[in-house]
Amino acid sequence: MARKFRGTETVKVDGKGRMSVPARLRRVFDAGDPGFSSSSAGRTQLVAVYGPDWWNWIELYTIDAIEEIDAQIDRLTRGSQERRWLELLMNGQSTDLEIDREGRLVLPQKLREKLRFSEGTETIFESRGDYIQVYHPDERPKDVAALEDFAASKGPEFDPRAFLDAAASGPGED
């Protein structure tokens, strides 16, 4: 089982668009890049999914995680709307990145502009298990509002760990 990302970090953007990836997050990216240990370049590969225009965040995936997603997409019916949409999102609206020997990630200008990252901006790196969600601190990701509304509909006493029971029984076994 692959290591998971945990926690939230604040990461500053420098004048060249570089961000120092915190060491504990870097270790997960390193472990999730099968080519890292055999590479003499010392650069960890990862994938950034930037999504449609309305996304105000990007998602950073390990190579292992993105390959698992690619395999899941490949199992969908070729030509189906679900497969085509996921291919567009995960392949067409993404880019390959790397973490350099100094532990820095350089975001392309296009992504910095999309997220309003300028020199000195303190970004948020928020763990989502098998990926990191990166966003501007003044703009909480739009998908989080929907999750907060969902949680509020369950009431203040609801414990979300109750969902784990349903996950343990598997699909269709409730």
FIVEXDO-839992 format. One record per residue: residue number from 1; x, y negated, z negated of N, C-alpha, C in turn; residue in one letter. Coordinates in steps of 0.1 Angstrom, whole numbers. Atoms other than C-alpha are relative to their C-alpha. Layout:
REM FIVEXDO-839992
+-----+-------+-------+-------+-------+-------+-------+-------+-------+-------+------+
| seq |  n_px |  n_py |  n_pz | ca_px | ca_py | ca_pz |  c_px |  c_py |  c_pz | type |
+-----+-------+-------+-------+-------+-------+-------+-------+-------+-------+------+
| NUM |     X |     Y |     Z |     X |     Y |     Z |     X |     Y |     Z |    A |
...
+-----+-------+-------+-------+-------+-------+-------+-------+-------+-------+------+
//
This chain:
REM FIVEXDO-839992
+-----+-------+-------+-------+-------+-------+-------+-------+-------+-------+------+
| seq |  n_px |  n_py |  n_pz | ca_px | ca_py | ca_pz |  c_px |  c_py |  c_pz | type |
+-----+-------+-------+-------+-------+-------+-------+-------+-------+-------+------+
|   1 |     8 |    12 |     0 |     0 |     0 |     0 |     9 |   -12 |     0 |    M |
|   2 |    -8 |    12 |    -1 |    13 |   -34 |     9 |    -1 |    -9 |   -12 |    A |
|   3 |     1 |     9 |    11 |    21 |   -60 |   -17 |   -10 |   -11 |     4 |    R |
|   4 |    10 |    11 |    -2 |    -5 |   -88 |   -21 |     6 |   -13 |    -5 |    K |
|   5 |    -3 |    14 |     4 |     0 |  -125 |   -24 |    -9 |    -3 |   -12 |    F |
|   6 |     7 |     4 |    12 |   -10 |  -139 |   -58 |     4 |   -15 |    -3 |    R |
|   7 |    -3 |    14 |     5 |   -13 |  -175 |   -71 |    -2 |   -11 |    10 |    G |
|   8 |     1 |    12 |    -8 |   -14 |  -210 |   -58 |    13 |    -8 |    -2 |    T |
|   9 |   -12 |     8 |     1 |    17 |  -232 |   -51 |    -2 |   -13 |     8 |    E |
|  10 |    -1 |    13 |    -8 |    22 |  -268 |   -40 |    13 |    -1 |     7 |    T |
|  11 |   -12 |     0 |    -8 |    47 |  -271 |   -12 |     1 |   -13 |     8 |    V |
|  12 |    -2 |    13 |    -7 |    61 |  -304 |     2 |     6 |     2 |    14 |    K |
|  13 |    -4 |     0 |   -14 |    66 |  -311 |    39 |    11 |   -10 |     1 |    V |
|  14 |   -11 |    10 |    -2 |    99 |  -327 |    49 |    -2 |    -7 |    13 |    D |
|  15 |     1 |     8 |   -12 |   106 |  -351 |    78 |     0 |     8 |    13 |    G |
|  16 |    -1 |    -8 |   -12 |   112 |  -322 |   102 |   -11 |    10 |     0 |    K |
|  17 |    11 |    -9 |     0 |    80 |  -304 |    93 |     3 |    13 |    -7 |    G |
|  18 |    -4 |   -12 |     7 |    98 |  -278 |    71 |    -7 |     0 |   -14 |    R |
|  19 |     5 |    -2 |    13 |    83 |  -264 |    40 |     7 |    12 |    -6 |    M |
|  20 |    -7 |   -11 |     7 |   102 |  -243 |    14 |   -10 |     9 |    -5 |    S |
|  21 |    10 |   -10 |     4 |    82 |  -211 |     9 |     5 |     5 |   -14 |    V |
|  22 |    -4 |    -5 |    13 |    83 |  -202 |   -28 |     5 |    14 |     0 |    P |
|  23 |    -6 |   -13 |    -1 |   105 |  -172 |   -35 |    -9 |    11 |    -2 |    A |
|  24 |     9 |   -12 |     2 |    78 |  -150 |   -49 |    -9 |     3 |    12 |    R |
|  25 |     8 |    -2 |   -12 |    57 |  -155 |   -18 |     9 |     5 |    11 |    L |
|  26 |    -9 |    -5 |   -10 |    87 |  -151 |     4 |     3 |    15 |    -1 |    R |
|  27 |    -3 |   -14 |     2 |    94 |  -117 |   -11 |   -11 |     9 |     7 |    R |
|  28 |    11 |    -7 |    -6 |    59 |  -106 |     1 |     1 |     0 |    15 |    V |
|  29 |    -2 |     1 |   -15 |    65 |  -119 |    36 |    12 |     9 |     5 |    F |
|  30 |   -11 |    -9 |    -3 |    99 |  -101 |    36 |    -4 |    14 |     1 |    D |
|  31 |     4 |   -14 |     1 |    84 |   -68 |    25 |   -10 |     3 |    11 |    A |
|  32 |    10 |    -2 |   -10 |    56 |   -72 |    51 |     5 |    -1 |    14 |    G |
|  33 |    -6 |     1 |   -13 |    81 |   -76 |    80 |     9 |    12 |     2 |    D |
|  34 |    -8 |   -12 |    -2 |    93 |   -42 |    91 |    14 |    -2 |     6 |    P |
|  35 |   -13 |     3 |    -6 |   121 |   -58 |   111 |    10 |    -8 |    -8 |    G |
|  36 |    -8 |     9 |     8 |   134 |   -80 |    83 |    13 |     8 |    -6 |    F |
|  37 |   -11 |    -7 |     7 |   156 |   -54 |    65 |    11 |     5 |    10 |    S |
|  38 |    -9 |    -4 |   -10 |   172 |   -43 |    98 |     6 |   -11 |     8 |    S |
|  39 |    -4 |    12 |    -7 |   177 |   -78 |   111 |    12 |    -6 |    -6 |    S |
|  40 |   -12 |     7 |     5 |   211 |   -94 |   108 |    -3 |   -16 |     0 |    S |
|  41 |     3 |    14 |    -1 |   195 |  -128 |   115 |    -5 |    -6 |   -13 |    A |
|  42 |     5 |     4 |    13 |   179 |  -129 |    80 |   -12 |    -9 |     1 |    G |
|  43 |    12 |     8 |    -2 |   147 |  -145 |    93 |   -12 |     9 |     0 |    R |
|  44 |    13 |    -8 |     1 |   113 |  -132 |    83 |   -10 |    -5 |    10 |    T |
|  45 |    11 |     3 |   -10 |    86 |  -131 |   110 |   -13 |     0 |    -7 |    Q |
|  46 |    14 |     1 |     5 |    50 |  -140 |   102 |    -9 |    -6 |    11 |    L |
|  47 |     9 |     6 |   -10 |    19 |  -151 |   121 |    -9 |   -10 |    -7 |    V |
|  48 |     9 |    10 |     4 |    -1 |  -183 |   116 |   -12 |     0 |     8 |    A |
|  49 |    12 |     1 |    -7 |   -37 |  -183 |   125 |    -6 |   -13 |    -3 |    V |
|  50 |     4 |    13 |     2 |   -49 |  -218 |   130 |   -15 |    -2 |     3 |    Y |
|  51 |    15 |    -1 |    -2 |   -85 |  -210 |   142 |    -5 |   -12 |     8 |    G |
|  52 |     6 |    11 |    -8 |  -110 |  -233 |   158 |     2 |   -14 |    -5 |    P |
|  53 |    -2 |    14 |     4 |  -111 |  -271 |   156 |    -5 |    -3 |   -13 |    D |
|  54 |     6 |     3 |    13 |  -133 |  -271 |   126 |     7 |     5 |   -12 |    W |
|  55 |    -8 |    -4 |    11 |  -109 |  -252 |   105 |     9 |   -11 |    -5 |    W |
|  56 |    -9 |    10 |     5 |   -90 |  -275 |    82 |    11 |     7 |    -9 |    N |
|  57 |   -11 |    -8 |     7 |   -65 |  -248 |    71 |     6 |     9 |    11 |    W |
|  58 |    -6 |   -11 |    -7 |   -42 |  -222 |    85 |     2 |    12 |    -9 |    I |
|  59 |    -2 |   -12 |     7 |   -37 |  -186 |    75 |    13 |     6 |     4 |    E |
|  60 |   -13 |    -6 |    -3 |    -2 |  -171 |    72 |    -1 |    15 |    -4 |    L |
|  61 |     1 |   -15 |     2 |    -1 |  -133 |    76 |    14 |     6 |     1 |    Y |
|  62 |   -12 |    -8 |    -2 |    27 |  -108 |    72 |    -2 |     8 |    13 |    T |
|  63 |     0 |    -9 |   -12 |    36 |   -87 |   102 |    -9 |    12 |    -2 |    I |
|  64 |     8 |   -12 |     3 |    22 |   -56 |    85 |   -15 |    -3 |     0 |    D |
|  65 |    15 |     4 |     1 |   -12 |   -74 |    78 |    -5 |    -3 |    14 |    A |
|  66 |     5 |     4 |   -13 |   -15 |   -88 |   113 |    -1 |    13 |     9 |    I |
|  67 |     0 |   -13 |    -7 |    -7 |   -53 |   128 |   -12 |     8 |    -4 |    E |
|  68 |    12 |    -7 |     4 |   -34 |   -38 |   107 |   -13 |    -6 |     6 |    E |
|  69 |    12 |     7 |    -6 |   -59 |   -64 |   119 |    -1 |     3 |    15 |    I |
|  70 |     0 |    -3 |   -14 |   -48 |   -58 |   155 |    -6 |    14 |     3 |    D |
|  71 |     5 |   -13 |    -1 |   -55 |   -21 |   150 |   -15 |     1 |    -2 |    A |
|  72 |    14 |     0 |     3 |   -89 |   -28 |   136 |    -8 |    -6 |    12 |    Q |
|  73 |     6 |     6 |   -12 |   -97 |   -51 |   166 |     0 |    10 |    11 |    I |
|  74 |    -1 |   -10 |   -11 |   -85 |   -24 |   190 |   -11 |    11 |    -1 |    D |
|  75 |    10 |   -10 |     2 |  -111 |     0 |   175 |   -14 |    -5 |     4 |    R |
|  76 |    13 |     5 |    -4 |  -139 |   -23 |   184 |    -3 |     2 |    15 |    L |
|  77 |     3 |    -2 |   -14 |  -157 |   -18 |   218 |     5 |   -11 |     8 |    T |
|  78 |    -6 |     9 |   -10 |  -138 |   -34 |   246 |   -11 |    -8 |     7 |    R |
|  79 |    10 |     9 |    -6 |  -157 |   -64 |   259 |   -12 |    -4 |    -9 |    G |
|  80 |    10 |     4 |     9 |  -180 |   -66 |   229 |     2 |   -14 |    -5 |    S |
|  81 |    -2 |    14 |     4 |  -186 |  -101 |   216 |     8 |     0 |   -13 |    Q |
|  82 |    -8 |    -1 |    12 |  -172 |   -91 |   182 |    15 |     1 |     3 |    E |
|  83 |   -15 |    -2 |    -4 |  -139 |   -79 |   198 |     5 |   -12 |     7 |    R |
|  84 |    -5 |    12 |    -7 |  -137 |  -109 |   221 |     2 |   -11 |    -9 |    R |
|  85 |    -2 |    11 |     9 |  -142 |  -133 |   193 |    12 |     2 |    -9 |    W |
|  86 |   -12 |    -2 |     9 |  -117 |  -117 |   170 |    13 |    -1 |     8 |    L |
|  87 |   -12 |     2 |    -8 |   -92 |  -115 |   198 |     4 |   -14 |     3 |    E |
|  88 |    -3 |    15 |    -2 |   -96 |  -152 |   205 |     5 |    -6 |   -13 |    L |
|  89 |    -4 |     5 |    13 |   -93 |  -160 |   168 |    14 |     5 |    -4 |    L |
|  90 |   -12 |    -5 |     5 |   -65 |  -137 |   158 |    12 |     1 |    10 |    M |
|  91 |   -11 |     0 |   -10 |   -45 |  -137 |   190 |     1 |   -14 |     8 |    N |
|  92 |     0 |    12 |    -8 |   -55 |  -168 |   210 |     2 |   -13 |    -8 |    G |
|  93 |    -1 |    12 |     8 |   -56 |  -192 |   181 |    10 |     3 |   -12 |    Q |
|  94 |   -11 |    -3 |     9 |   -24 |  -181 |   164 |    13 |    -2 |     6 |    S |
|  95 |   -14 |     2 |    -5 |    13 |  -185 |   167 |    10 |     8 |    -9 |    T |
|  96 |   -10 |    -6 |     7 |    44 |  -166 |   157 |     9 |   -10 |    -7 |    D |
|  97 |    -9 |     9 |     8 |    66 |  -183 |   130 |    10 |     9 |    -7 |    L |
|  98 |   -10 |    -7 |     8 |    96 |  -174 |   110 |     4 |    -9 |   -12 |    E |
|  99 |    -6 |     6 |    12 |   111 |  -182 |    76 |    15 |     1 |     2 |    I |
| 100 |   -14 |    -1 |    -2 |   147 |  -192 |    80 |     8 |     5 |   -12 |    D |
| 101 |    -9 |    -6 |    10 |   177 |  -181 |    59 |    -1 |    -9 |   -13 |    R |
| 102 |     1 |     9 |    12 |   171 |  -211 |    35 |   -14 |     1 |    -6 |    E |
| 103 |    14 |    -1 |     6 |   135 |  -200 |    29 |   -10 |   -10 |     5 |    G |
| 104 |     9 |    11 |    -5 |   119 |  -227 |    50 |    -8 |     5 |    12 |    R |
| 105 |     9 |    -3 |   -11 |    90 |  -224 |    73 |    -2 |   -13 |     8 |    L |
| 106 |     3 |    12 |    -8 |    87 |  -249 |   102 |   -13 |     1 |     7 |    V |
| 107 |    13 |     0 |    -7 |    52 |  -257 |   113 |     1 |    -8 |    13 |    L |
| 108 |     0 |     8 |   -12 |    48 |  -268 |   149 |    -8 |   -13 |    -1 |    P |
| 109 |     6 |    13 |     1 |    38 |  -304 |   154 |   -15 |     0 |     2 |    Q |
| 110 |    14 |    -1 |    -2 |     4 |  -294 |   167 |    -8 |     4 |   -13 |    K |
| 111 |     6 |    -5 |    13 |    -4 |  -276 |   134 |     1 |   -11 |   -11 |    L |
| 112 |    -2 |    11 |    10 |    10 |  -305 |   113 |   -11 |   -11 |     3 |    R |
| 113 |    10 |    10 |    -4 |   -13 |  -329 |   132 |   -14 |     5 |    -4 |    E |
| 114 |    13 |    -6 |     3 |   -43 |  -306 |   128 |    -3 |    -1 |   -15 |    K |
| 115 |     2 |     0 |    15 |   -38 |  -304 |    90 |     3 |   -13 |    -6 |    L |
| 116 |    -4 |    14 |     5 |   -27 |  -341 |    86 |    12 |     1 |    -9 |    R |
| 117 |   -13 |    -1 |     8 |     7 |  -330 |    72 |    10 |   -10 |     6 |    F |
| 118 |   -10 |     9 |    -3 |    32 |  -358 |    73 |    12 |     2 |   -10 |    S |
| 119 |   -11 |    -1 |     9 |    66 |  -362 |    57 |    -4 |    -4 |   -14 |    E |
| 120 |     3 |     3 |    14 |    62 |  -360 |    19 |   -14 |     6 |    -4 |    G |
| 121 |    13 |    -5 |     4 |    27 |  -344 |    20 |     2 |    13 |    -8 |    T |
| 122 |    -1 |   -12 |     9 |    23 |  -318 |    -8 |   -12 |     8 |     5 |    E |
| 123 |    10 |    -9 |    -5 |     4 |  -289 |     8 |    -3 |    10 |   -11 |    T |
| 124 |     4 |   -11 |     9 |   -14 |  -261 |   -10 |     2 |    13 |     7 |    I |
| 125 |    -1 |   -14 |    -4 |    -4 |  -225 |    -5 |    -8 |     8 |    -9 |    F |
| 126 |     9 |    -7 |     9 |   -33 |  -205 |   -19 |    -1 |    15 |     5 |    E |
| 127 |     0 |   -14 |    -3 |   -31 |  -167 |   -20 |   -14 |     6 |     2 |    S |
| 128 |    13 |    -7 |    -3 |   -59 |  -146 |    -4 |     2 |    15 |     2 |    R |
| 129 |    -3 |   -14 |     0 |   -45 |  -111 |   -10 |    10 |     3 |    11 |    G |
| 130 |    -9 |    -4 |   -11 |   -30 |  -102 |    24 |     4 |   -12 |     9 |    D |
| 131 |    -4 |    12 |    -7 |   -26 |  -138 |    36 |     1 |   -12 |    -9 |    Y |
| 132 |     0 |    13 |     7 |   -19 |  -173 |    24 |    -8 |   -10 |     8 |    I |
| 133 |     7 |    11 |    -6 |   -43 |  -201 |    31 |     7 |   -13 |    -3 |    Q |
| 134 |    -7 |    12 |     2 |   -25 |  -234 |    37 |    -9 |   -12 |     4 |    V |
| 135 |     9 |    12 |    -4 |   -43 |  -268 |    36 |     5 |   -12 |    -7 |    Y |
| 136 |    -3 |    13 |     5 |   -41 |  -304 |    28 |    -7 |    -2 |   -14 |    H |
| 137 |     6 |     0 |    13 |   -47 |  -311 |    -9 |   -12 |    -9 |    -1 |    P |
| 138 |    12 |     9 |     0 |   -73 |  -338 |    -1 |   -12 |     6 |     6 |    D |
| 139 |    11 |    -6 |    -7 |   -94 |  -314 |    19 |    -1 |    15 |    -3 |    E |
| 140 |     2 |   -14 |     4 |  -105 |  -281 |     3 |    -5 |     7 |    13 |    R |
| 141 |     5 |    -7 |   -12 |  -110 |  -255 |    31 |   -15 |     1 |     1 |    P |
| 142 |    14 |     1 |    -2 |  -145 |  -257 |    45 |    -6 |    14 |    -3 |    K |
| 143 |     6 |   -13 |     3 |  -150 |  -219 |    41 |    -2 |     2 |   -15 |    D |
| 144 |     1 |    -1 |    14 |  -145 |  -223 |     3 |   -13 |    -5 |    -5 |    V |
| 145 |    12 |     5 |     5 |  -176 |  -244 |    -1 |   -11 |    10 |     1 |    A |
| 146 |    10 |   -10 |    -2 |  -197 |  -216 |    13 |     1 |    11 |   -11 |    A |
| 147 |    -3 |    -9 |    11 |  -181 |  -192 |   -12 |    -5 |    -5 |   -14 |    L |
| 148 |     5 |     6 |    13 |  -188 |  -216 |   -41 |   -15 |     0 |    -1 |    E |
| 149 |    14 |    -1 |     0 |  -224 |  -218 |   -30 |    -6 |    14 |    -3 |    D |
| 150 |     4 |   -14 |     2 |  -227 |  -180 |   -29 |     2 |     3 |   -15 |    F |
| 151 |    -3 |    -3 |    14 |  -211 |  -177 |   -64 |   -11 |    -7 |    -9 |    A |
| 152 |    10 |     7 |     7 |  -235 |  -204 |   -77 |   -14 |     6 |     0 |    A |
| 153 |    13 |    -6 |    -1 |  -265 |  -185 |   -64 |    -1 |    12 |    -9 |    S |
| 154 |     0 |   -12 |     8 |  -255 |  -155 |   -86 |    -2 |    -4 |   -15 |    K |
| 155 |     1 |     4 |    14 |  -257 |  -176 |  -118 |    13 |     0 |    -8 |    G |
| 156 |   -12 |     2 |     7 |  -232 |  -186 |  -144 |     5 |    12 |    -7 |    P |
| 157 |    -4 |   -12 |     8 |  -231 |  -152 |  -162 |     5 |    11 |    10 |    E |
| 158 |    -4 |   -11 |    -9 |  -224 |  -132 |  -130 |    15 |     2 |     0 |    F |
| 159 |   -15 |    -4 |     0 |  -190 |  -114 |  -130 |     2 |     6 |    14 |    D |
| 160 |    -3 |    -5 |   -13 |  -177 |  -110 |   -94 |     7 |    13 |     1 |    P |
| 161 |    -7 |   -13 |     0 |  -158 |   -79 |  -104 |   -11 |    11 |     2 |    R |
| 162 |    11 |   -10 |    -2 |  -192 |   -61 |  -102 |     0 |     4 |    15 |    A |
| 163 |     0 |    -4 |   -14 |  -187 |   -61 |   -64 |    10 |    12 |     2 |    F |
| 164 |   -10 |   -11 |    -1 |  -158 |   -36 |   -70 |    -7 |    13 |    -1 |    L |
| 165 |     7 |   -13 |     1 |  -183 |    -9 |   -79 |    -5 |     4 |    13 |    D |
| 166 |     5 |    -3 |   -13 |  -199 |   -12 |   -45 |    11 |     4 |    10 |    A |
| 167 |   -11 |    -4 |    -9 |  -165 |   -11 |   -28 |     5 |    14 |    -3 |    A |
| 168 |    -5 |   -13 |     4 |  -155 |    20 |   -47 |    -9 |    11 |     6 |    A |
| 169 |     9 |   -10 |    -5 |  -186 |    39 |   -35 |     1 |     1 |    16 |    S |
| 170 |    -1 |    -1 |   -15 |  -178 |    31 |     2 |   -12 |    -5 |     7 |    G |
| 171 |    12 |     6 |    -8 |  -200 |    18 |    30 |   -11 |    10 |     0 |    P |
| 172 |    12 |    -9 |    -2 |  -235 |    32 |    30 |    -3 |     9 |   -12 |    G |
| 173 |     2 |    -9 |    11 |  -232 |    50 |    -3 |    -6 |    -6 |   -13 |    E |
| 174 |     5 |     7 |    12 |  -249 |    25 |   -26 |   -12 |     7 |    -6 |    D |
+-----+-------+-------+-------+-------+-------+-------+-------+-------+-------+------+
//
